[in-house]
Amino acid sequence: MKMTMEIATPLTTARGSKRAVITKGGEEYLWKTTERTRTPWQPSNLTDPESNLLDFCFIPTQEITEFVAAVEEEALAIVAKDPKTYLGAQVSPEEVHERFVSVLKTSARGVPNFKTRGRFGHMKFWDAKGQPLKDQSVFASDTQYQFVVKVSSLWTGQKGFGLAFDIQDLQLFQSSCPFKP
């Protein structure tokens, strides 16, 4: 496999976990979907007025699944080559895989989802025509989405390690309203 991403040396956060910035060719690692997807539920912290960080879950299309799997495979290969730097201990490649927490998940109800996050201050919202959206809190299960995501960092904690994918741009395709003239 050809390596295209770089993972920096992890830095310890105020909470004691570690984060390592991910880049591709020295630039932000950005990826844009070409297929529309849906979200199985609204971000759980959408109603929290204090939170500007939203957790988004999207139903993974084949395109999303293939991209995320390739990125995770590449990150696992990098960590397995130098686990002491990234995990703080020399562990076997098998243990590296056991500790890894994927962003491709299945809910307790059996719904597959791709877990991402986004910060209101950093995200841009677009309508179906590519125009900026003024109301940035409209999320519905019948809305379709396309997005630009940044593979932002590798995180490590006591429960394992994984990758953070941050939404940069979110385009909403709302179903047509039957009441419009």
HUGIPE-V314845 format. One record per residue. N is the residue number from 1. D_LAST is the distance of its C-alpha to the last C-alpha in Angstrom with 2 decimals. Layout:
n->N d_last->D_LAST
n->N d_last->D_LAST
This chain:
n->1 d_last->54.28
n->2 d_last->53.75
n->3 d_last->53.19
n->4 d_last->50.51
n->5 d_last->49.96
n->6 d_last->52.30
n->7 d_last->52.71
n->8 d_last->54.49
n->9 d_last->57.21
n->10 d_last->55.71
n->11 d_last->55.90
n->12 d_last->56.30
n->13 d_last->53.56
n->14 d_last->54.34
n->15 d_last->53.73
n->16 d_last->56.25
n->17 d_last->53.99
n->18 d_last->54.02
n->19 d_last->51.38
n->20 d_last->51.91
n->21 d_last->49.53
n->22 d_last->48.34
n->23 d_last->47.96
n->24 d_last->47.79
n->25 d_last->49.97
n->26 d_last->50.41
n->27 d_last->46.67
n->28 d_last->43.93
n->29 d_last->43.14
n->30 d_last->39.40
n->31 d_last->37.42
n->32 d_last->33.81
n->33 d_last->32.07
n->34 d_last->30.58
n->35 d_last->29.04
n->36 d_last->26.31
n->37 d_last->27.44
n->38 d_last->26.43
n->39 d_last->28.17
n->40 d_last->29.65
n->41 d_last->29.56
n->42 d_last->28.82
n->43 d_last->31.68
n->44 d_last->34.24
n->45 d_last->35.04
n->46 d_last->31.48
n->47 d_last->32.14
n->48 d_last->35.50
n->49 d_last->35.17
n->50 d_last->38.45
n->51 d_last->37.53
n->52 d_last->36.16
n->53 d_last->37.07
n->54 d_last->34.54
n->55 d_last->35.57
n->56 d_last->32.98
n->57 d_last->33.40
n->58 d_last->31.58
n->59 d_last->31.99
n->60 d_last->34.33
n->61 d_last->33.45
n->62 d_last->36.46
n->63 d_last->36.10
n->64 d_last->36.26
n->65 d_last->39.13
n->66 d_last->41.13
n->67 d_last->40.74
n->68 d_last->41.62
n->69 d_last->44.51
n->70 d_last->45.95
n->71 d_last->45.75
n->72 d_last->47.30
n->73 d_last->50.01
n->74 d_last->50.89
n->75 d_last->51.06
n->76 d_last->53.25
n->77 d_last->55.59
n->78 d_last->55.97
n->79 d_last->56.69
n->80 d_last->59.08
n->81 d_last->61.12
n->82 d_last->61.68
n->83 d_last->60.90
n->84 d_last->63.27
n->85 d_last->61.21
n->86 d_last->57.84
n->87 d_last->58.86
n->88 d_last->62.06
n->89 d_last->64.27
n->90 d_last->65.66
n->91 d_last->64.04
n->92 d_last->63.90
n->93 d_last->60.97
n->94 d_last->60.38
n->95 d_last->60.15
n->96 d_last->57.71
n->97 d_last->55.40
n->98 d_last->55.99
n->99 d_last->55.04
n->100 d_last->51.80
n->101 d_last->48.48
n->102 d_last->45.59
n->103 d_last->41.99
n->104 d_last->40.99
n->105 d_last->41.18
n->106 d_last->40.53
n->107 d_last->39.58
n->108 d_last->41.65
n->109 d_last->39.04
n->110 d_last->39.45
n->111 d_last->36.28
n->112 d_last->37.14
n->113 d_last->35.92
n->114 d_last->36.61
n->115 d_last->37.51
n->116 d_last->36.77
n->117 d_last->36.55
n->118 d_last->34.92
n->119 d_last->35.66
n->120 d_last->32.92
n->121 d_last->35.03
n->122 d_last->35.42
n->123 d_last->32.09
n->124 d_last->29.24
n->125 d_last->25.67
n->126 d_last->23.16
n->127 d_last->19.50
n->128 d_last->18.69
n->129 d_last->18.94
n->130 d_last->22.31
n->131 d_last->21.47
n->132 d_last->23.34
n->133 d_last->21.65
n->134 d_last->22.38
n->135 d_last->22.06
n->136 d_last->24.65
n->137 d_last->24.86
n->138 d_last->21.78
n->139 d_last->23.27
n->140 d_last->22.13
n->141 d_last->23.67
n->142 d_last->20.61
n->143 d_last->20.45
n->144 d_last->22.40
n->145 d_last->24.78
n->146 d_last->27.06
n->147 d_last->29.77
n->148 d_last->32.90
n->149 d_last->35.80
n->150 d_last->39.23
n->151 d_last->42.26
n->152 d_last->43.73
n->153 d_last->46.85
n->154 d_last->49.26
n->155 d_last->49.96
n->156 d_last->53.04
n->157 d_last->53.89
n->158 d_last->56.12
n->159 d_last->53.80
n->160 d_last->53.50
n->161 d_last->51.66
n->162 d_last->48.44
n->163 d_last->45.93
n->164 d_last->43.18
n->165 d_last->39.92
n->166 d_last->37.84
n->167 d_last->34.15
n->168 d_last->33.86
n->169 d_last->30.27
n->170 d_last->27.39
n->171 d_last->24.18
n->172 d_last->21.32
n->173 d_last->18.90
n->174 d_last->16.48
n->175 d_last->14.83
n->176 d_last->11.15
n->177 d_last->9.30
n->178 d_last->8.25
n->179 d_last->6.39
n->180 d_last->3.81
n->181 d_last->0.00
